[in-house]
């Protein structure tokens, strides 16, 4: 059984990935937030900062690209292969309207003929293996059933399915029945992604889908960076101290990466929208974090929260 870190734009960048790996065990694969394909015969390092090899020494790191232009994808995928990334992901799952309305991400799912045309051009011309991350559809959960036969035509590494539509964004319930219907017709390994937020939800999903051997977790790990250890039964002691060290390490990493105080505060406030769930009185402490106007006030609130206690 493998646990993979889901790509979450604005959160799981190289600083977060490296910090998580230093402080907690149990992640088997590291999937990077998507990079937009661009025109040109090569792509500047500034566009690829999150996946530059000097920042990425973790095994099984997978860059992810989003775009509908096959030629742009080929250029960027081959550039990533030259950086020693053997697998590159294609994002067919991003639900945000600004992406979907351009027929990128999940916006391509109603158009299986466009997906087929794209892969016809890409697969013979890239040196890397291709992973596909998708949703059930843009508007309807049955759109995936027109896409799977297309994906079956190509030698893909895997298919990662988040069982929601783009229209749902991250609200409502995951459609486990629809996910189950995807398993038999797919010729590729299928990875489950969505709403694994604690050990109980993992047990429920992994028990129902016994044939699935890899599970991708994003928000659950942001809420509890040790969740994958608990799932795997890795002995863990002094969690409160380890979480505090993780947090200190993360702040230091963002400072070293060039974040000024304003941007650092912004990143940390976003993180605590998730991390606060690990704490007693999480709503109260989250409000205090969001009100912090300086790193000094921020640290006061964080230290107070650790004193008040962490959920068991």
N, C-alpha and C positions, 0 to 999 in steps of 0.2 A: 504494500500500500504506500502510495506516494502523496505527499502534501506539497502543493505548488502555491507560490505567492502570486496572487492575482495582480495584474497591472491596474493601478488607480492613479489617474493623472492628477498631479499636484500633491501626491502623498508618497508613492512607493518609488521614488527616484533613487539614484545610486547611493546617496547619503543614507537614506532609510534602509535600503537593502543591506549595505555593509554594516550598519549599526546593528540591525537585527541579527545578522549572522554572527557578530562578535559576542552578543549577549544571550542569545537563545539558540537552541538546537532544533532540528526536526524539519527544516525546509529542504525539499529535494529538487526544486526547480524555481528559478527566479525570472518571472515574466515582466518585462519592462513596459512602462506606459508608452502609448503609441507615438510614433514619429510620422509626421505628414510627408508624403512623397512630394518631391519638387522637381522642376525642370532642370536639365543640365546633365553634362557627362560625368560630373562628380558632385558630391555634396560636401559643403564646408564642415569642418570640425565643430564650429559653433552650433550648427543645426543638430549635431550628433553628440553633444556634450554628455548626455545621460548614458550613452553606451560606449564612450571612448574606452579602449582597453585599459588605460592607466587607472581608471576608476572602477573597473569591473574585473576582479580576479576570482569571483565566485564561480564554481562549476555549475554547468547547466543554466546559464543565463541566456534568455531568449529575447532579443529585440523584437519589437512589434511595429509594423508599418500600417498606415491607413491611407488609402487612395484608390482611385478607379482607373488610373492611367497605367497600362501595363508597362510601357517603356520606362516611365519614371520609377516604377516598382523594381524593374529589372536592374536598373543602374544602382539603386540604393541597396537592394538585396545583395548584389555582387560585391559592392563596397563593404558591406557588413561581413560577408564571407571572407573577404581579404583581411578583415580584422579578427579572424578566427572564430566567427560565430557560425557553427554548422547548421543551425536551425534559425529561421526567421519567421515570425508570425504575420499573418494577414488579418487585420481587424475587420470583421463583418458584424460587429456587435455593438459599437458605440451608439447610444440611444439619443444623444443630444441633438436637438433640432437643427442647430447651426451646421452640424455634420450630416445628419440624415437628409436634410433638404438639398444637399449637394450630391446626393446619391453616393455617399461614402458611408463606411461603417454599416449599420443596420439598414441604412437607406437603400442598399443594393439588394436586399433580400426579396423584394417583390419582382426582381428582374433576373431570374436564373439564367436567361440568355446572355446577359452582360457578365455574369459571374463566369459562365462557360467561355465566353470570348476572352476574358481576362486571363483565365488559367491556361487556355490554349496557347497564348503568347508567352506567358510567364514560365510555366513549368519546363519547357525545353531550353530556356535561355538563362536560368539561374543555376548557380553552382551549389547553393544551399538547399536544404530540405525545407519544405513549407508546412507550417502549422496554421490552422484556421480557428479563430475564435469568433463565435457567432451567438445570435439569439434565435428565438423561435420564429421571429418575423418582425416586420416593421409595424403593421397594424394588426395582423392576425397570427395566432400561434400555429396555424397549419401551413404557413408559407415555407417553413423548414422542409416540409415533405416534398416540395419541388426542387429544393436546393440539394438535399442529400444525394439523389441520383447523379447530379452534376459532379459533386465532390468525389463520388465513387469512381469517376473516370480517371482520376489522377493519383499519382503515388504520394499522397500527403503523409506527413508525420503523424498527425492526430487531428481530431476535431474537438474543440472545447465549447460546450454548450451551456449558456446561461438561460434557463427555461422561463424567460419572460419575453414580452415583445418590447420593441423600442418605445411604443406608446405608453407602456407602463412605467418606463424609466426604472426606478428602483422601488416603486410602490406596489401595493397589492401582493398577492401570494405567487410564489414560483409554481409553475404548472408541471408537477411531477409526473402526471399521466402522459403529457406530451413528450416529456424527456424520455420516459420509458419507451414510447413508440419510436423514438429515434434510434434506439440501440440495435434492434434486429436488422434494419435495412442498411445501416452504415457498415462499409467494408473497412473502415479505419477505427483505430482505438478512439473511444469517446471519453472525454474527461468531463466530470460534473463541476459546475461553478454556480454558486448562488445560495445565499442565506444560511451558510454554515457559520454560526455565531458562537457556538459553545459545544461542549462534548455531547450533550444530548441531541442537538440537531444533527451533528455528524453521525451519531449512532443510528438515528432514524433513517437518514439518507443512505448511508453506506449499507445498512441492513436491507433496505428495499432494493438497492441496485448492487447486488452481490457480484455481478460480472464487471463492475467498474472498479478499476484499481488505482485511479489517480483522481484526486479531488483538489480543486483550486479554491483558495480562500483569500479574500481581500479584506472586507470590512471587519470580519471576525478577528483577524490578526491585528488590525488597527485598534480594535477595542481591547484586545488581550494579546500582547505580543508573545505570550507563552502558550497560546491555545494549541499550537501544533505539538508541543511537548505533552500536553495533557491528553490529546487525542492518541498519541503514540505510546503513552504510558512511560515516557521518559522521566525518571525520578527527578523531582524538582524541589529544592528547599530554599528558604529565605527569598521567596518570590518578591516580597516588598522591597528588599534591598536590591535585588537584581533589576526590578522595574525602575527603581530610582537611578541606578547606574546607567541603564539603557537610555533613560530620558536625558541625563547629563551628557552622555556620549553623543546623543542625537543633536542636542543644542550645540555642542562643541563642533560637531561635523558640519552643521550648517554655517556656523561662524567661519570655519576654516575654508568653506567653499565660496565665501565671499558675500554672504547675506549681511546687509546692514540691519540695524535694530528694527526698523519699521517692517522690512520684509520678513525678518526672522519672527517677529511677533505675529505677523499675519499667518505664517506657516504653522506656528505652534498653536494658535487659536483654532485653525482648521483641524489639526491633529486631535485636540482635546474634545472636539465634537464626537469623536469616537473613543478616545482613551478614557474619557470621564466615566464610561460605563464600568470600568474596573474599580470604581471608587464608591464608597458609602456617601450618601448625600450628593450624588453626581450632578444633579440639576443645579443645586446651589453653588457648587464649586465651579461648574462650567460658566455660570453667569459672572462669577468673580474673575475668571480667566479672561472672558470676553471684554470685561470692563478695564482690564489692565492697560495702562497707557505707556508703561516703560518696562524694561526687563527687570528692574528692581522690584516693581510691584508684582510682576508676573511671578518671580521666584518666591515672593512672600506667600502668594496664593498656593503655589504648587507645594511648597514645604508644609503649609497648613493642611493641605489635602492628604499628604502622606501621613501626617500625624493622626488625622481623623480616622484613617483606616482604609483598607482595600477589601473589596468583596471577596469572600471565600469561594 
